[in-house]
Amino acid sequence: MPRLCATCSHTHLFRGARVLVDGPADPPGYAASPGPLDLALRFSGTSPTEAEVLVSPGSGETVLAVGTYTTEAGTTLSSRTWLVNEVAAWEAGVELKIGVRVG
């Protein structure tokens, strides 16, 4: 699976944050039925960090798992997992609306 570029306009994730993912082959189809994605996630002022969208086969619950990274201010944030509350298609990709932290 190719690594897609994703961006968050903040320095970190929080409930209500939005992550824009560029390049899924069929954004409306992906929004209707999300699947796993390998991401290079760029926060405001940082180099890309590894992240993954994971989907539970049984429940369909979608989460965003983000690797450890350091903010522009020098704060190191450990790897974390966030529930994805909503997936919506937009111009060239999909938007993930972040829910609560689950790990």
DSSP file (Angstrom, degrees, kcal/mol; ACC not computed):
  #  RESIDUE AA STRUCTURE BP1 BP2  ACC     N-H-->O    O-->H-N    N-H-->O    O-->H-N    TCO  KAPPA ALPHA  PHI   PSI    X-CA   Y-CA   Z-CA
    1    1 A M              0   0    0      0, 0.0     2,-0.1     0, 0.0    36,-0.0   0.000 360.0 360.0 360.0 127.8    0.0    0.0    0.0
    2    2 A P        -     0   0    0      0, 0.0    36,-0.6     0, 0.0     2,-0.5  -0.379 360.0-111.4 -71.8 148.6    1.5    3.4   -1.0
    3    3 A R  E     -a   38   0A   0     34,-0.1     2,-0.3    36,-0.1    36,-0.2  -0.691  34.4-153.6 -81.4 126.2    2.1    6.0    1.7
    4    4 A L  E     -a   39   0A   0     34,-2.9    36,-2.7    -2,-0.5     2,-0.3  -0.695  16.5-112.5 -99.3 152.8   -0.2    9.0    1.2
    5    5 A C  E     +a   40   0A   0     17,-0.4    17,-2.8    -2,-0.3     2,-0.3  -0.668  36.8 178.7 -84.4 137.7    0.4   12.6    2.3
    6    6 A A  E     -aB  41  21A   0     34,-2.2    36,-2.6    -2,-0.3     2,-0.3  -0.976   8.4-160.1-137.1 150.9   -1.8   14.0    5.1
    7    7 A T  E     -aB  42  20A   0     13,-2.3    13,-2.6    -2,-0.3     2,-0.4  -0.975  11.8-169.1-135.0 148.4   -1.8   17.3    6.9
    8    8 A C        -     0   0    0     34,-2.3    36,-0.4    -2,-0.3    11,-0.1  -0.998  20.1-144.9-129.9 129.9   -3.1   18.8   10.1
    9    9 A S  S    S+     0   0    0      9,-0.5     2,-0.2    -2,-0.4    34,-0.1   0.412  79.8  70.9 -79.5   4.9   -3.0   22.5   10.5
   10   10 A H  S    S-     0   0    0      8,-0.2    34,-2.6     2,-0.1    -2,-0.2  -0.631  88.9-116.0-111.7 173.0   -2.3   22.3   14.2
   11   11 A T  S    S+     0   0    0     32,-0.2     2,-0.3    -2,-0.2    32,-0.1   0.579  95.6   6.6 -84.9  -9.9    0.8   21.1   16.1
   12   12 A H  S    S-     0   0    0     59,-0.0     2,-0.2     2,-0.0    -2,-0.1  -0.956  83.4 -92.2-159.5 170.3   -0.9   18.1   17.6
   13   13 A L        +     0   0    0     -2,-0.3     2,-0.3     4,-0.1    88,-0.0  -0.642  42.3 159.7 -93.1 153.5   -4.2   16.2   17.5
   14   14 A F    >   -     0   0    0     -2,-0.2     3,-2.4    86,-0.0    84,-0.2  -0.951  53.4 -63.1-159.7 165.6   -7.2   16.9   19.8
   15   15 A R  T 3  S+     0   0    0     -2,-0.3    84,-0.2     1,-0.3    85,-0.1  -0.386 125.3  21.2 -59.4 125.1  -10.9   16.1   19.7
   16   16 A G  T 3  S+     0   0    0     82,-2.9    -1,-0.3     1,-0.3    83,-0.1   0.225  90.0 134.9  98.6 -13.0  -12.4   18.0   16.7
   17   17 A A    <   -     0   0    0     -3,-2.4    81,-2.9    82,-0.2     2,-0.4  -0.265  46.4-138.4 -63.8 157.2   -9.1   18.4   14.8
   18   18 A R  E     - C   0  97A   0     79,-0.2    -9,-0.5    -3,-0.1     2,-0.5  -0.965  11.6-161.9-124.1 138.3   -9.2   17.6   11.1
   19   19 A V  E     - C   0  96A   0     77,-2.3    77,-3.1    -2,-0.4     2,-0.5  -0.980  10.3-150.0-119.5 125.2   -6.7   15.7    9.1
   20   20 A L  E     -BC   7  95A   0    -13,-2.6   -13,-2.3    -2,-0.5     2,-0.5  -0.850   9.2-161.4 -98.5 126.5   -6.7   16.1    5.3
   21   21 A V  E     -BC   6  94A   0     73,-3.2    73,-1.9    -2,-0.5     2,-0.4  -0.934   7.7-150.3-110.8 120.7   -5.5   13.0    3.3
   22   22 A D  E     + C   0  93A   0    -17,-2.8   -17,-0.4    -2,-0.5    71,-0.2  -0.718  63.9  17.3 -90.1 136.7   -4.4   13.6   -0.3
   23   23 A G        +     0   0    0     69,-2.2    -1,-0.2    -2,-0.4    70,-0.2   0.451  56.5 155.9  97.7   2.9   -4.7   10.9   -3.0
   24   24 A P        -     0   0    0      0, 0.0    -1,-0.2     0, 0.0     6,-0.0  -0.423  50.5-121.8 -60.8 144.7   -7.0    8.0   -2.2
   25   25 A A  S    S+     0   0    0      1,-0.3    -2,-0.0     2,-0.1    68,-0.0   0.845 101.0  20.1 -57.1 -39.1   -8.1    6.6   -5.5
   26   26 A D     >  -     0   0    0      1,-0.1     4,-3.0     2,-0.0    -1,-0.3  -0.733  68.6-175.8-135.3  82.8  -11.9    7.1   -4.9
   27   27 A P  H  > S+     0   0    0      0, 0.0     4,-2.6     0, 0.0     5,-0.2   0.879  85.9  46.4 -52.2 -46.8  -12.5    9.8   -2.2
   28   28 A P  H  > S+     0   0    0      0, 0.0     4,-1.7     0, 0.0     5,-0.1   0.916 115.4  47.3 -62.9 -39.5  -16.3    9.4   -2.1
   29   29 A G  H  > S+     0   0    0      2,-0.2     4,-1.8     1,-0.2    -4,-0.0   0.898 112.9  48.6 -65.4 -41.1  -16.0    5.6   -2.0
   30   30 A Y  H  < S+     0   0    0     -4,-3.0    -1,-0.2     1,-0.2    64,-0.1   0.910 109.4  52.6 -65.9 -41.5  -13.4    5.7    0.7
   31   31 A A  H  < S+     0   0    0     -4,-2.6    56,-0.2    -5,-0.3    -1,-0.2   0.874 111.6  47.1 -61.1 -36.9  -15.5    8.1    2.8
   32   32 A A  H  < S+     0   0    0     -4,-1.7    -1,-0.2     1,-0.3    -2,-0.2   0.828 132.5  15.7 -73.7 -32.3  -18.4    5.7    2.5
   33   33 A S  S  < S-     0   0    0     -4,-1.8    -1,-0.3    -5,-0.1    -2,-0.2  -0.637  83.5-157.1-144.7  80.3  -16.3    2.7    3.4
   34   34 A P        -     0   0    0      0, 0.0    -3,-0.1     0, 0.0    -4,-0.1  -0.179  13.8-179.7 -62.2 151.5  -13.0    3.5    5.0
   35   35 A G        -     0   0    0      1,-0.1    18,-0.0    19,-0.0    -2,-0.0  -0.820  39.5 -58.1-137.9 178.2  -10.1    1.1    4.9
   36   36 A P        -     0   0    0      0, 0.0     2,-0.3     0, 0.0    18,-0.2  -0.295  51.9-175.5 -62.3 143.6   -6.5    1.0    6.1
   37   37 A L  E     - D   0  53A   0     16,-1.6    16,-2.4   -36,-0.0     2,-0.5  -0.996  22.6-140.7-139.6 143.1   -4.1    3.7    4.9
   38   38 A D  E     -aD   3  52A   0    -36,-0.6   -34,-2.9    -2,-0.3     2,-0.3  -0.922  34.5-169.1-100.6 124.3   -0.4    4.3    5.4
   39   39 A L  E     -aD   4  51A   0     12,-3.1    12,-1.9    -2,-0.5     2,-0.6  -0.864  35.5-151.2-123.6 149.7    0.2    8.0    5.9
   40   40 A A  E     -aD   5  50A   0    -36,-2.7   -34,-2.2    -2,-0.3     2,-0.5  -0.941  36.1-161.0-107.2 100.3    3.1   10.5    6.1
   41   41 A L  E     -aD   6  49A   0      8,-2.8     8,-2.8    -2,-0.6     2,-0.6  -0.746   9.0-163.7 -96.0 124.4    1.4   13.0    8.4
   42   42 A R  E     -a    7   0A   0    -36,-2.6   -34,-2.3    -2,-0.5     2,-0.2  -0.926   3.8-165.4-109.7 121.0    2.6   16.6    8.6
   43   43 A F    >   -     0   0    0     -2,-0.6     3,-1.9     4,-0.4   -32,-0.2  -0.538  46.6 -69.3 -91.0 166.7    1.6   18.8   11.6
   44   44 A S  T 3  S+     0   0    0    -34,-2.6    28,-0.5   -36,-0.4    -1,-0.1  -0.392 120.7   1.0 -56.5 121.8    2.1   22.5   11.6
   45   45 A G  T 3  S+     0   0    0      1,-0.2     2,-0.3    -2,-0.2    -1,-0.3   0.651 112.5 101.5  76.0  16.5    5.8   23.2   11.8
   46   46 A T  S <  S-     0   0    0     -3,-1.9    -1,-0.2    25,-0.1    25,-0.1  -0.873  72.8-108.7-128.6 163.2    7.0   19.6   11.8
   47   47 A S        -     0   0    0     -2,-0.3    -4,-0.4    23,-0.3    23,-0.1  -0.479  60.1 -77.7 -75.7 159.7    8.5   17.1    9.4
   48   48 A P        -     0   0    0      0, 0.0     2,-0.3     0, 0.0    -6,-0.2  -0.277  48.4-159.6 -60.9 146.4    6.2   14.3    8.4
   49   49 A T  E     -D   41   0A   0     -8,-2.8    -8,-2.8    -3,-0.1     2,-0.2  -0.883  27.3 -95.0-121.7 157.4    5.6   11.5   10.9
   50   50 A E  E     +D   40   0A   0     -2,-0.3    17,-3.0    18,-0.2     2,-0.3  -0.499  50.7 162.9 -74.0 140.1    4.4    8.0   10.3
   51   51 A A  E     -DE  39  66A   0    -12,-1.9   -12,-3.1    15,-0.2     2,-0.4  -0.976  18.9-157.5-151.0 159.7    0.7    7.4   10.8
   52   52 A E  E     -DE  38  65A   0     13,-2.4    13,-2.9    -2,-0.3     2,-0.6  -1.000  15.6-140.3-141.3 141.6   -1.9    4.8    9.9
   53   53 A V  E     -DE  37  64A   0    -16,-2.4   -16,-1.6    -2,-0.4     2,-0.4  -0.916  30.3-171.2 -94.2 126.5   -5.6    4.6    9.5
   54   54 A L  E     - E   0  63A   0      9,-2.5     9,-2.6    -2,-0.6     2,-0.4  -0.945   9.0-161.3-122.1 141.7   -6.8    1.3   10.9
   55   55 A V  E     - E   0  62A   0     -2,-0.4     7,-0.2     7,-0.2     6,-0.1  -0.986  20.3-127.4-127.4 127.9  -10.3   -0.2   10.6
   56   56 A S     >  -     0   0    0      5,-2.7     4,-2.1    -2,-0.4     5,-0.1  -0.591  14.9-146.5 -71.6 124.4  -11.7   -2.9   12.8
   57   57 A P  T  4 S+     0   0    0      0, 0.0    -1,-0.2     0, 0.0     0, 0.0   0.848  94.2  42.8 -62.7 -33.9  -13.1   -5.7   10.5
   58   58 A G  T  4 S+     0   0    0      1,-0.1    -2,-0.0     3,-0.1    -3,-0.0   0.957 129.6  19.7 -77.9 -52.0  -15.9   -6.6   13.0
   59   59 A S  T  4 S-     0   0    0      2,-0.1     3,-0.1     1,-0.0    -1,-0.1   0.686  90.0-129.5 -95.0 -20.2  -17.2   -3.2   14.1
   60   60 A G     <  +     0   0    0     -4,-2.1     2,-0.1     1,-0.3    -2,-0.0   0.516  48.9 161.8  79.7   3.9  -15.9   -0.9   11.4
   61   61 A E        -     0   0    0     -6,-0.1    -5,-2.7    -5,-0.1     2,-0.4  -0.376  27.0-149.3 -60.4 133.1  -14.4    1.4   14.0
   62   62 A T  E     +E   55   0A   0     22,-0.4    22,-3.0    -7,-0.2     2,-0.3  -0.903  18.7 177.0-111.4 132.0  -11.8    3.6   12.4
   63   63 A V  E     -EF  54  83A   0     -9,-2.6    -9,-2.5    -2,-0.4     2,-0.5  -0.923  25.4-137.6-130.6 157.7   -8.8    5.0   14.3
   64   64 A L  E     -EF  53  82A   0     18,-3.0    18,-2.5    -2,-0.3     2,-0.6  -0.972  18.0-162.0-114.4 115.9   -5.7    7.1   13.4
   65   65 A A  E     -EF  52  81A   0    -13,-2.9   -13,-2.4    -2,-0.5     2,-0.4  -0.881   9.3-167.4-100.5 122.9   -2.5    5.8   14.9
   66   66 A V  E     -EF  51  80A   0     14,-3.2    14,-2.0    -2,-0.6   -15,-0.2  -0.931  12.9-133.0-117.3 131.6    0.3    8.4   15.0
   67   67 A G        -     0   0    0    -17,-3.0    13,-0.1    -2,-0.4    10,-0.1  -0.191  42.7 -72.7 -73.2 170.3    3.9    7.7   15.7
   68   68 A T        +     0   0    0     11,-0.1     2,-0.3     8,-0.1   -18,-0.2  -0.361  62.1 164.4 -61.7 139.3    6.1    9.7   18.1
   69   69 A Y  E     -H   77   0B   0      8,-2.0     8,-3.2    -3,-0.1     2,-0.4  -0.971  33.8-121.7-152.6 166.7    7.1   13.1   16.9
   70   70 A T  E     -H   76   0B   0     -2,-0.3   -23,-0.3     6,-0.3     6,-0.3  -0.951  25.6-133.3-116.1 130.0    8.6   16.4   18.1
   71   71 A T    >   -     0   0    0      4,-3.1     3,-1.9    -2,-0.4   -26,-0.1  -0.222  32.0-101.4 -73.4 168.4    6.7   19.7   17.7
   72   72 A E  T 3  S+     0   0    0    -28,-0.5    -1,-0.1     1,-0.3   -27,-0.1   0.808 124.4  58.3 -59.7 -30.4    8.4   22.9   16.4
   73   73 A A  T 3  S-     0   0    0      2,-0.1    -1,-0.3     1,-0.0   -28,-0.0   0.503 123.7-104.8 -79.4  -4.0    8.6   24.1   20.0
   74   74 A G  S <  S+     0   0    0     -3,-1.9     2,-0.5     1,-0.3    -2,-0.1   0.530  72.5 142.8  94.7   7.0   10.6   21.0   20.9
   75   75 A T        -     0   0    0      1,-0.0    -4,-3.1     2,-0.0     2,-0.5  -0.704  42.7-143.1 -82.5 127.0    7.9   19.1   22.7
   76   76 A T  E     -H   70   0B   0     -2,-0.5     2,-0.5    -6,-0.3    -6,-0.3  -0.806  12.5-161.6 -92.2 125.7    8.1   15.3   22.1
   77   77 A L  E     -H   69   0B   0     -8,-3.2    -8,-2.0    -2,-0.5     3,-0.1  -0.925  15.2-131.9-107.9 127.6    4.7   13.6   21.8
   78   78 A S        -     0   0    0     -2,-0.5   -12,-0.1   -10,-0.2    -9,-0.0  -0.206  42.4 -72.5 -71.5 166.5    4.6    9.9   22.2
   79   79 A S        -     0   0    0    -11,-0.1     2,-0.3   -14,-0.1   -12,-0.2  -0.320  61.3-179.9 -60.5 142.2    2.7    7.6   19.8
   80   80 A R  E     -F   66   0A   0    -14,-2.0   -14,-3.2    -3,-0.1     2,-0.4  -0.962  23.5-140.4-145.1 157.4   -1.0    7.9   20.2
   81   81 A T  E     -F   65   0A   0     -2,-0.3    21,-2.6   -16,-0.2    22,-1.4  -0.984  18.4-168.6-125.2 134.3   -4.2    6.5   18.7
   82   82 A W  E     -FG  64 101A   0    -18,-2.5   -18,-3.0    -2,-0.4    19,-0.2  -0.953  23.8-119.1-125.3 139.0   -7.3    8.5   18.1
   83   83 A L  E     -F   63   0A   0     17,-2.9    16,-3.7    -2,-0.4     2,-0.7  -0.535  25.1-136.2 -69.2 139.2  -10.9    7.5   17.2
   84   84 A V  E     - G   0  98A   0    -22,-3.0   -22,-0.4    14,-0.2    14,-0.2  -0.904  19.7-174.4-100.3 114.9  -12.0    8.9   13.8
   85   85 A N  E     +     0   0A   0     12,-2.2     2,-0.3    -2,-0.7    13,-0.2   0.796  66.2  10.3 -78.5 -29.8  -15.5   10.2   14.2
   86   86 A E  E     - G   0  97A   0     11,-1.2    11,-2.8     2,-0.0     2,-0.4  -0.998  53.4-159.9-154.0 143.1  -16.2   11.1   10.6
   87   87 A V  E     + G   0  96A   0     -2,-0.3     2,-0.4   -56,-0.2     9,-0.2  -0.995  21.7 177.0-125.4 124.3  -14.7   10.6    7.1
   88   88 A A  E     - G   0  95A   0      7,-2.3     7,-3.2    -2,-0.4     2,-0.2  -0.974  27.9-120.7-130.7 142.2  -15.7   12.9    4.4
   89   89 A A  E     + G   0  94A   0     -2,-0.4     2,-0.3     5,-0.2     5,-0.3  -0.538  34.3 173.5 -75.4 145.1  -14.7   13.3    0.8
   90   90 A W  E >   - G   0  93A   0      3,-2.7     3,-1.8    -2,-0.2     0, 0.0  -0.898  50.6 -60.1-142.3 171.9  -13.2   16.6   -0.3
   91   91 A E  T 3  S-     0   0    0     -2,-0.3    -2,-0.0     1,-0.3    -1,-0.0   0.661 125.0  -0.4 -20.2 -76.6  -11.6   17.8   -3.6
   92   92 A A  T 3  S-     0   0    0    -65,-0.1   -69,-2.2    -3,-0.0    -1,-0.3   0.182 133.1  -7.3-111.8  17.0   -8.6   15.5   -4.0
   93   93 A G  E <  S-CG  22  90A   0     -3,-1.8    -3,-2.7   -71,-0.2     2,-0.3  -0.811  80.9 -65.0-171.6-149.1   -8.9   13.4   -0.9
   94   94 A V  E     -CG  21  89A   0    -73,-1.9   -73,-3.2    -5,-0.3     2,-0.5  -0.935  27.9-137.1-131.6 155.0  -10.7   12.8    2.4
   95   95 A E  E     -CG  20  88A   0     -7,-3.2    -7,-2.3    -2,-0.3     2,-0.6  -0.950  12.9-154.7-112.7 128.8  -11.0   14.6    5.6
   96   96 A L  E     -CG  19  87A   0    -77,-3.1   -77,-2.3    -2,-0.5     2,-0.6  -0.911   6.1-151.9-102.9 122.6  -10.7   12.7    8.9
   97   97 A K  E     -CG  18  86A   0    -11,-2.8   -12,-2.2    -2,-0.6   -11,-1.2  -0.862  21.4-133.3 -95.8 121.5  -12.5   14.3   11.9
   98   98 A I  E     - G   0  84A   0    -81,-2.9   -82,-2.9    -2,-0.6   -14,-0.2  -0.511  25.9-179.5 -81.8 136.9  -10.7   13.3   15.1
   99   99 A G  E     -     0   0A   0    -16,-3.7   -82,-0.2     1,-0.3    -1,-0.1   0.099  46.6 -25.4-105.3-139.2  -12.6   12.1   18.1
  100  100 A V  E     -     0   0A   0    -85,-0.1   -17,-2.9   -18,-0.1     2,-0.4  -0.344  65.8-103.8 -77.4 156.0  -11.3   11.0   21.5
  101  101 A R  E     + G   0  82A   0    -19,-0.2   -19,-0.3     1,-0.1    -1,-0.1  -0.666  35.6 178.2 -78.2 131.2   -7.9    9.5   22.2
  102  102 A V              0   0    0    -21,-2.6   -20,-0.2    -2,-0.4    -1,-0.1   0.394 360.0 360.0-115.8  -1.3   -8.1    5.8   22.7
  103  103 A G              0   0    0    -22,-1.4   -21,-0.1     0, 0.0    -2,-0.1   0.350 360.0 360.0-173.1 360.0   -4.5    4.9   23.2
